[in-house]
């Protein structure tokens, strides 16, 4: 499961950054930095789980859920209007 989350995180952020670049989103650098921080945290969880130092716990899944919820409901909405305007 953690491998799928890690792979999806990388895919999602890569695609999102391409879209943001295409529409000229002004906060792309900040978004990239945030994506890097989240990806690093997911990678750290993944490495700890694979090394046997940690198991998937409620705290980890709760933290991941919180990050993604924050990202989708707040950060992704920052460029939604620009995307819709450029799409027309």
C-alpha positions as a printed Julia matrix, in Angstrom:
88×3 Matrix{Float64}:
   0.0    0.0     0.0
   2.75   2.47    0.88
   4.45   1.78   -2.47
   1.22   2.62   -4.29
   0.82   5.83   -2.29
   4.43   6.77   -3.02
   4.09   6.05   -6.76
   0.78   7.88   -7.01
   2.17  10.89   -5.14
   5.04  11.17   -7.61
   2.72  10.73  -10.6
   0.11  13.2    -9.32
   2.6   15.94   -8.49
   4.47  15.52  -11.78
   1.24  15.82  -13.78
   0.06  18.72  -11.67
   3.31  20.63  -12.17
   3.09  20.16  -15.95
  -0.45  21.54  -15.91
   0.52  24.47  -13.69
   3.41  25.31  -16.0
   1.18  25.1   -19.07
  -1.37  27.56  -17.64
   1.25  29.94  -16.25
   0.43  29.47  -12.58
   2.37  32.12  -10.64
   2.88  29.97   -7.52
   4.47  27.02   -9.34
   7.79  27.28   -7.45
   5.99  27.21   -4.09
   3.88  24.25   -5.2
   6.98  22.36   -6.35
   8.62  22.96   -2.98
   5.51  21.7    -1.18
   5.33  18.66   -3.45
   8.96  17.91   -2.7
   8.34  18.09    1.07
   5.3   15.8     0.9
   7.05  13.33   -1.41
  10.06  13.24    0.93
   7.81  12.51    3.91
   6.01   9.72    2.06
   9.39   8.32    0.97
  10.6    8.44    4.57
   7.51   6.52    5.74
   8.01   4.05    2.91
  11.67   3.47    3.78
  10.88   3.01    7.48
   8.18   0.49    6.68
  10.39  -1.46    4.24
  13.27  -1.54    6.72
  11.0   -2.97    9.41
  11.45   0.09   11.63
   7.82   1.0    11.4
   4.51  -0.48   10.47
   1.57   1.23    8.85
  -0.09   2.73   11.86
  -3.11   4.88   12.46
  -0.86   7.9    12.99
   0.87   7.47    9.62
  -2.35   6.9     7.71
  -3.96   9.82    9.52
  -1.04  12.1     8.65
  -1.1   11.03    4.99
  -4.85  11.57    4.81
  -4.47  15.02    6.33
  -1.73  16.02    3.87
  -3.67  14.89    0.83
  -6.91  16.43    2.03
  -5.11  19.73    2.67
  -3.44  19.51   -0.71
  -6.58  18.78   -2.7
  -9.06  21.01   -0.89
  -6.79  24.03   -0.44
  -3.67  23.95   -2.6
  -5.21  22.5    -5.77
  -8.02  25.05   -5.66
  -5.45  27.85   -5.94
  -4.99  27.13   -9.64
  -8.46  25.79  -10.49
  -9.91  29.13  -11.6
  -6.86  29.91  -13.73
  -7.12  26.48  -15.33
 -10.81  26.94  -16.12
 -10.2   30.4   -17.57
  -7.34  29.18  -19.81
  -9.29  26.1   -20.9
 -12.08  28.15  -22.47
